[in-house]
Structures are given as C-alpha cells and as structure tokens.
Amino acid sequence: MSKNHSGYNSALSGRYAGKEMQYVFSEDFKFSTWRKLWIALAKAEKELGLNITDEQIDEMEAHIYDINYDVAEAREKEVRHDVMSHVYAFGVQCPKAAPIIHLGATSCYVGDNTDVIILRQASDIILKKAAQVVKNLSDFAEKYKALPCLAYTHLQPAQLTTVGKRATLWANDFINDIKNLEFQLSNLKLLGSKGTTGTQASFLELFDGDEEKVKKSEELIAEYFNFNSCVPVSGQTYSRKTDYYFLSALSGFAQSAYKFADDLRLLQSFEEVEEPFAKSQIGSSAMPYKRNPMRSERICSLSRYIINNALNPAVTASTQWLERSLDDSANRRISISESFLALDGVLNMCINISDGLVVYEKVIERRVKEKLPFMATENILMESVKRGANRQIIHEIIKDYSHEATLAVKLEGKSNNLIERLIDDERIPLNEEEINESISPQKYIGRSVSQVDEFINNFAKPIINQYCEESIKFEPAL
C-alpha cells in the first residue's frame, strides 16, 4: 500500500481495517449514497404528483458514481457548505435535473440518512466477521473438547475444565455480541425527509398541505433503501442515541475480543496455548528466543480504544440542544468511523489467531498432573469415610501431607509427591490402584464434553449457518 511519508497516515486504514470496511467509510460511498438519496427523493416526489420527469431521473441515475470532486471542492471553497457544494456539482453533471435536486430537503436528509445506511452496511461486515470467529473457535472447541486442562479462579488453579470448553466461553461472548448488534439493526430506521426542525413543513408546502402525500413520500424513500420505516419523530437529525447504541454494541465486541486475547496472553505465558508464530517472525529485538503474543496484544490495544470511544456518542446524545446543534458533527465523523474501522481490524486478527491456535498437549498434561493430586484429595477423603474411616483423622492426614508436598515443591523444587505419600500411609483405606484411579483427569472435567457439543449444535451452528457462506481468512496486520 502506498503511503504519504511526509504527512499523517491513519493506522486504522494503513495497518488494521480491511478494504471492505474502508470503502463503507470512504468519500465514494458517502457521496454516491447522497446521490442515491436525491434520486429516491425525486422518484417519490414524481410519483406523488410533483413536476419531475423520467428524463431528469435518468440523468441523475447516470451519474451516481462518477462524482466530480474537483467541482464540488472548488464550490465548497466559495460557499463553505458541503451539501450545497455537492448539489451544485451534481447539477453540473445533470443540467436538466439541476432544478429539482434536493427539492424540499435540508442537509440532514442526505447526511443523516447516509449515516444510517453506513451503520447498517458496516454492521453487516462486523456480523460476518464475528461469525467467522465463532466458527473458528467452535472448530477448535470441537477438536479439544475432551482435553483436560487446569481451570482458574482468581488466576489460581481450580477444578479442571477442558481446552475446548474454555474456547466455548470465548465463542459465547461473541454470539451474545452478534445478537445484540442484530437487535440494534432490527430497530434501525432511516431519518426520512423531516425538514429543518423535523416538522416536515417544507414537504407539506410542496404537496399543497396533503399530509398523506408527505407520509407516503417517506415510505417510498424507506422502501428504496430496503428499510421498513423512517423514525416517527425527530428534530433536524435522528436521535444521536442511535449512535450510542451502535458504538456500545461495538464496545461489546471489543470486550469479548479483549477477554479472548488476554486469556491467550496468559495461556501463552503458561506455554499451554499459543497464537500462530510465523517462521520468520521476530519476537524481540534483544531476546531472540522470545515468542511474544504480539497479535493478541494488538487486539487488546485496539479493543481498549473502541471501549473508550463508546463514551463519545453518549456525551453527544446528551448535549444536543433542542432540535439540534452542530457540535456533534466533527466528533461523530471521527468516533463512529474509527470505532468500526478499529473493530474491523480487531476481528481480522481474531479470525487469524483463532484459525491457527497452537496447543501444547504435553505441557497441559504436565501442569494438570502437578495440581490434580490436591484436587483429588476430596474424593479420596469421601471414599475413605464410605469405607468406615474417621473423617477428621483422614482430613488431618491429607492436610499434613498436602502442606508437606507443597513446601517440597515450592522450597526444594521437587515434584508433587502427595499421592505417593497417601499410598504409603496405611491409615488410608484405599489401595494404590484405587488412589491412582482417583487422579484420572477425566473424573474432574464434569460435563465439559457434553457442554461443548450442546453449545455448538444449539447456539454456534445457527450463527455459523446464517453468516458463514464461505470461510474468511486473514493474514496478520504488520
């Protein structure tokens, strides 16, 4: 990708976000959508009886994408108004249609309706990529659903889980995020044609006081862009809470990605599970042996930015004066686009990592063996009592041996020999084979395998089938 080395280049477009998402927030997408909105408005007004011809509409449709930026930019330097500059530039290309372009509308007709269309388009990309993460994690969970590993509470070893079961926790978070974003999309409506203060006074004037035609025009515009309806009431703009709802949903994805990547960073430090590491990749300039989880760290870094960015629309929504003020514009132009672009980059990396996770089964097995004897003592205690032993005596024996074994491990670097100590003590009414059987890891994973199967079949597959027509793969960003 060519870069301007003498000026600022956005890291989001230069390093992280994919081309599809970049296009949604491009000038080409924005201004071609403006032109489509002017065409939709003209078609609606023509159908409802205004003096607009097919020739004028055909002329406009012929120039949706060949935007004459030079004319618009030169005009904006004169009039200091972006919408009217593009109305003028469109009219230069469409001289027959020039008199009726933007008829009855205010700037927010094109600006806000385009923003709504962008929210929908960008969200569709997020849903597709998040579903691919769910698919990758589900495949991983299926493969390792029966591999016991240490689980942690407070980052201290707790009862066992399985490598696959843990992956379902990550996938389930993403599924919840998908459902939340789907809900926001189901409630998303166009602004429609509301006029300068939301009263539709200009359109009522155009249609000679016929309210039904004013309402019908909005229905036709919504239909043109495949929306069910327009917002029922507004000031000049759609409610800025809509932006908050969507950026909050993006924050949810970022939280899930952060948790997934942060867990991987911990697991990689335990040498149990590792993100992909390229053959020629360098982990550290000073320490050649290092294999830093740099992609996971990057996910966390960008996710933190997205989470914080959700505050912007919250403040904007709460400080809009009466029917509108313009202090939202510059903030929205940055916060909305960059949240989507950053999340696109995050999901690209999540797809890449989840597609190539490396599992070190022998390390996992060794670490389970180190801690499992302590976890098995409760079963040994209960079985001893069943056979007539005194609970308090057996509890004291196990406690003493556990402390001794722990000190030997921590102070002397020895292996955990708690089980050997219990086998050698005749007061424990279980033989060697029975005690060894009690430390089989499979006894301590509960319903992990069944939970993985049920989760994939009942929750992951419907999402995967809905969005993953073909697998998405991504090479890591630089």
JORARA-V771644 format. One record per helix or strand of 3 or more residues. SS is the DSSP state (helix for helix, strand for strand). FROM is the first residue (numbers start at 1). TO is the last residue. If there is no record, write none. Layout:
ss | from | to
SS | FROM | TO
SS | FROM | TO
This chain:
ss | from | to
helix | 11 | 16
helix | 19 | 24
helix | 27 | 47
helix | 54 | 61
helix | 69 | 79
helix | 82 | 93
helix | 98 | 100
helix | 107 | 143
strand | 148 | 153
strand | 156 | 162
helix | 163 | 186
helix | 201 | 206
helix | 211 | 224
helix | 241 | 269
helix | 294 | 318
helix | 329 | 354
helix | 361 | 386
helix | 391 | 412
helix | 418 | 424
helix | 432 | 438
helix | 441 | 444
helix | 448 | 467
